[in-house]
Amino acid sequence: GLQRKRAVLAVLLHFLETYKGLLQEEESAGKVIKELYLLIMKDTSLYHDLEDEILKLHQLVETVELKVADETPPPNKQVKPLFRHFRRIDSCLQTRVAFRGSDEIFCRVYLPDHSYVTIRSRLSASVQDILASVTEKLQYSEEQSAREDALILVTMASSGEKAVLQPSEECVFTTLGINSHLFACTRDTFDSLVPLPEEIQVVPGDTEIHRAEPEDVANHLTAFHWELFRCIHELEFVDYVFHGERGRRETANLELLLQRCSEVQHWVGTELLLCEGLGKRAHLLKKLIKIAAICKQNQDMLSFYAIVIGLNNAAVSRLRLTWEKLPGKFKNLFRKFENLTDPCRNHKTYREVLAKMKPPLIPFVPLILKDLTFLHEGSKTLLDGLVNVEKLHCIAEKVRTVRKYRSRPLCLELEASPAQLQTKAYVRQLRVIDNQNLLFELSYKLE
């Protein structure tokens, strides 16, 4: 009996260690833990040999705030800035912290006339909750006071694509596209919705990248992506793969990093296609290849991959005159980069390079998700009512590599000079064009 109880305690302790804060979000899981805890505490007097494990269990239960006695009301929570959907220079310069569903954020919800209301909402809030907050804000406006029609919440992309969100959908903030925004409107005004002017009006001109040194841009990219990568809980990878797009509860940090990866890809194309002079554009192309090289040296494979994919965008790769002006040394270097990111033989070259790297490093996260999806969809989790332990072991082993990559802290020497802060702000608030048709239009105008 003692050995069996010790085994149960070991599993429970490991479960609590792994999930910790996530348990607060899942009522049913918390209830099970509380019931087990109470049963175990009843056995304390019978099994003195379990005192060490029970003491550790008690400490863990307190850590995850699963109060068994009367629960105290939670303290006022600090509002966190979501780095993309509420752009502010002061918030973007803050060190990124992990998001949980219960965290409160600021977000803008636009109206058909492109005015907006700023609401304070939980990250995991449902569409119904968001609309309630918007309606509460609008009721103080004379223009809206007489409106009786129910509002709907719509996602609007810069390309003009729009979709109505269902009232029960949750966690919509982190599933928005790069230049997508939330609009609140009535059914009658849905057809008249158009993207924000700044998303479709493109003005060519020099940005900070033309003035900054490649080393500074690359180092700030790595530093920011390390902050985002460090915030991801290992279980977010499992939740992302095992649950459908609208069934995910705690994947905010992972989804923000994936959005950022896509953002960097489009940033490369945007900067090149907004650069009108041929000579200047060739110089910028050379600088971007150099930035990719430094990111690889920093073991930031996420930035490296994203930049190479961005340079392979059809709207960029067709700029024949620009590529011809690139020095031979950089042409050869870029060919090596293309070979490294070649997906042939299941990304064999990239995997070999990654295997030789020692932590800290930032992997190309989409490939980890691809591997996990293959493991998940390749075999069933339950077979004849039994758990497929081999499959779960393989998934756990894959997720453990994330822990290995982060087992050492990243140390980059970044100055705190005004010029460095300007580069840091630029890197963390990239303005990008994610509309491929618009990128092609710009490409054809240039060449």
N, C-alpha and C positions, 0 to 999 in steps of 0.2 A: 504493500500500500504506500509506503514512504517513497519508494522509487517512482511509482506512477505519479504521485503528487509532485515530486521533484521535476519530473519530465513535463508535466502540465505547466508548472511554474516557469520552467525554462522557456517554453514556447510563448507564454504570456509576456514574460519580460522582454523577449526578443521582439515580439509584436509591438509592445509599447515603445521600445527604443527606436524601432523603425518608423512608426507612424507619428509619434509625439503630437505635435500641433494639429495634424490633420484630423485627429480623433474628435476635436472640439466641433468640427464642421458636420460630423456624421452622427446624428442622434442615436441611431440603432446600434452602432458600434460602441458608443459610450455607454449605452444601457447594458450591453453584454459584459463589458469590462467591469462595470459597477457590481453587477450580480456575482460575477466570478470573484471579485475582490471581497465582497461580503461573505461568500462561502468559505474563502481561504482564511479570512480573519477568524471565523468560527473554529477552524481547525488548529489555530495557533497553540492553544493549550495542550492539544493532543500530540502535536509533532514538534517538539522543541528543537529537533535537528534542522528544521526549516527556517529558523529565526533569521538567518542572514538573507535568504532569498525574500522572505516576507518584508523585511526592513527595506530592501531595495525596491520591492513592489510598491510599498507605501510611498517611498520617495518619488517614484515614477508617476504614480497616480496623482500626486500633488503637483508634479511638474506639468502634466498635461491638463491640470485644472479640472479633473473629473471628480468634483466634490461629492463625497458620499453624504455628508451632513447638509444642512441648509445652505443653499447656494447664495453667494453674495452677488449683487448686481455688478456687471462688468464696468470698469472705469471708462471714461470718455476716450474714444479711440482717435488717434491722430490721422488726419486725412493725408493720403499719399498721392503724389502726382504720378499719373500713368504717363510714361515718357513720350508717347506718340500722340495720344488723343487730346492732350491739353498742353500745348507747347508754351513753355515759359522759360526764359533764359535762366532764372534762378533755380527752377526745379530741374532743368536738364543737367545742371552742373553738380547736383547732389549725387552722392554715391548711391547706386541702385541697391534696393533692399528687396527681399522676397515678398511676393504678394500672396495673400490668402483670400479665399472667397468672402470672408467677413470684413476685410479691409474696406475702408471708405475712400472714394476717389472723387475728384472733380471731373466733370465731363460736359462738353457743349452739345446741346441738341438743337439743330437748326430748324427754322420754319420755312415755308415756301418762298417767302420774300428775302431769304438769306439772313434775316436777323436771327438771333439765337438766345437761348436761355442756358445759364450755367447751373447745373444741378449737382448736388452732393449725393452720392449713391454708393451702395455696396458693390463691390466688383462682381459678385455673383447674382446681383439683382435680376429679377425677371423683367421681361418687357412690360408686363402689367405694372410693376413697381416703378419703372422708369417713367411710364406714361402718367402715373399718378403724381409723381414729382413735377413733371412738366406742366400738367394741368393745374397743380397748386400754384406754381409760379405764374402761369398765364392768367389766373383769375383776378389778379391785381391790375391787369391791363384793361383799360376801357374797351380797346379794340376786340379783346377776346371775351369780355364778360358776358356778352349776349350769345356767344356760340353754344349751341346745344349739341352739335354733331360730335360723336365720339372720335377721339384721335387714334390714329394708327402710327406705328413706328416703322420707319423705312430705312434700309441701308442704301446709300447712293455712292456709286464709284465714280471716279473722274471720267470714265468712258461713257457715262450716262446710264449704265446698267443699274437697275434698282430692284429691290425685293422687299416685300412686306414681311415683317417678323411676327411670328405667332405669340400671343400673350403669355404662353407658358414657357417660352424659351428663356434660358438663363445664360449668364456669362457672355453677353454679346459684345462687350467692350474689347475683349482680347481676340475676337474672331473677325473683326473688321479688317478689310484690306488696307494697303499702305495709305492710299489717298481716299479712303471711303469715310463717309460721315453719316451720322444718325440724323434723320429728319422726322419731325412729328407733323402730321397733316391729317386732313379728313379724306375720306374716300373720293370725294368730289375733286379735290386738288391734287390727287396722286399723279395724274397724267401730266400736270403742268410742272412737276419738279424737274429742275435742271441742276447740274453740278455747280459748285461754288466757282465764281469767276477766276480766282487765283489758281484753280486746278486745271483750267483749260486755256488761260491766257499765258503764253510763254514769252518771256523777254530775255533774249540772249545777253550775255555780259559776263564779266570776270567775277568769280567768287573767291573765297578764302583759299581754295586749293592752288590757285595760281601763285599765291604769295607764300604759302607755307612750304617748309622743307619736307621731302618725302619721309624722312625718319620720324618727324614729329607727327605727321598724319598717321603713319603706320602704328606708332607707339600708342597714340590715343585711341585708335581703332581697337588694338589689342586690349588695352586697359578697360575700355567700355564693355567689350564683348566678354572679358573675363568676369566682370561684375555681373553681367546678365547670366552667364553660364553657371557661376557660383550660386546664384539664387535658385536654380532648378533643383527641386527635390527629386531623388532617384525614382520615387513612385510615380512622378508625373509622366515618365516615359511609358510605364505600364498602363496607366490610366488613359493616356493618349491613344495607345494601340488597341486596348481591349474594349473601349467604349466608343460609340459613334460620335460624330462631330458635335451633336447637340446633347450628348449624354455625359460629357466630361464635366467634372466638378472642380478639380484642383489641378489644372494644367496651365494656369495663367502665365507663369514664368517661362515655361517651355514655349508657349505660343508667341510670347513677346520676342523670344530669341529667334524663332523661325521667321517672324515678320521682319525682324532686323536683317536677317540673312537676305531676304528678298529685297529689302530696302537698299542694301549695299550694291546688289546686282544692278538695280535700276539707277542708282546714283552714278555708277561708272558711265553708263550710256548717256544719262542726262548731262553730265559735265562735258563730255566729248561733243555731243550734238548741239550744245549751246555755245560752243566755242567756234566763232565764225572764220577766223584767219587760219589758213592751211598750215603755215609754219608754227603758229601757236598751238594748233590742235595736235600736230605731230609731237611737239614738245610735251604736251599734256599726256599724250598716249605713252610716251617714254616714262614720264613721271609715275603714271599709274602702274606700269609694269614693275618699276622700281619699288613702289609701295607694296605690291604683291610679294616681291622677293623678300622685303624686310619683314612682312607679316609671317612668311614661311620660316624665316630665321628666328622670329619670336615664338615659333611653334603655335601660331594662331592660324590653324588650318581652315577655320570658318571664314575669316576675312580673305585669306588667300584664295580659297575656292570661289567665294562670291565675286571677287574681282575678276578672276579668270572667266567665270561664266558670263559676267557683265561684258567683258571685252569680246566674247564670242556671240553676243547678241547680234542677230541678223542685220539690224539697223546700223551697227558699228562695224561689223566685219566686212560690209560691202563698201566701206570708204577706201577704195583702192588707192587714191592719191595720198591719203594720210598714211596708210601702211607702207607705201613705197618710200616715203620720206624718213621712215624709222631706221636708225642705224642698224647695220647687220648684226652687231653684238646683241641688241635687244630683240631682234627678230628670232635669233637662235635661242635666247633665253625664254621667250614666250612659247616657242615650240616645245621646249622641255616642260614648261608649265602645263601645256595642253596634254602632253603625254602622261604627266602625273595625275591629271584630273580625268583621264580617259576612263569611261565606265566599262571598257572591255574586260572580260574575264572577272566580272564582279569586283571591279575597282582594284584589281590585283596590285598595280604599281603603288597606288595611294596607301593601301593596307600595309604593304612592305615598308614604306617610308614611315608610316605611323608607328609600326611595331618597334622601330629603332629609336623612337623618341622617348625621353624620360619626362615625367611630370615636373612642373606644371605644363599642360598643353590644352588647347581648345580644339576639339575634333570638329569635323564637318557633321554637325548634329543630324541633318536630314538623312544621312546614310545610316546612322544608328537606328533611326525610326524605320527605315526601309528594312533593315535586318530583323528588327523586332516584329514588324508586320509579316515578314516571310515566315518567321518561326510561329507566329500566332495563327496565321491562315493556312499554314502547311499541315497542321494536325489539330485534332479536336482537343479541347481542354478536358472534357468528360468523355470517357469511353465505357459504355455499359454501366453507367452510374458510378464509375470509379474515376478518380482524379488522375490525369496524365502527368505524373510526377516528372518524368523525363523532360517533357516539354517545358514545364515550369522551371526546372533546373537550368535549362538552356537559356531561358529568358532572364533568369536571375544572374547568370554568369555574364550575359551581355550587359546588363544594367550595372553590374559591379565594375565594369571597365570605366564607367563615369567616375566612380569613387576614386579609382586609381589615378585618372587624369588630374583630379583636384587634390591629390594627397599632399601636395606642397604648395605654398603660397607663391603667387606671381610677384616678382620684384622688378619693376621698371622705374628707372630714374627719370621722373618728369619734373621739370622746373615749374615754378609758380609765377613766372613772369607774365605781364599783360598779353604778350604775343602768344604764349602757350595757352593761356586761358581762352583766348580768341579761337585758337585752333581746336581746343577741347570743345568749346560751344558749337563750333561748326560741325565737328565730327558727330556730336550727339544730337544735332538737329538737322539732319540732312534733308534738303528739299529735293524731291525726286519727281520725275514723270513716270508713271506706271502704265500709261496708255500706249500700247505698242503701235497703234495707228498713228498717233501723234509723233512718236519717235521716228517712224518711217518718213513722215512728212518732212521733219527737220533734216533727216538724212538725205533725202532727194534734193532739198534746197541747197545743201552744202556741196554735194557731188552728184 
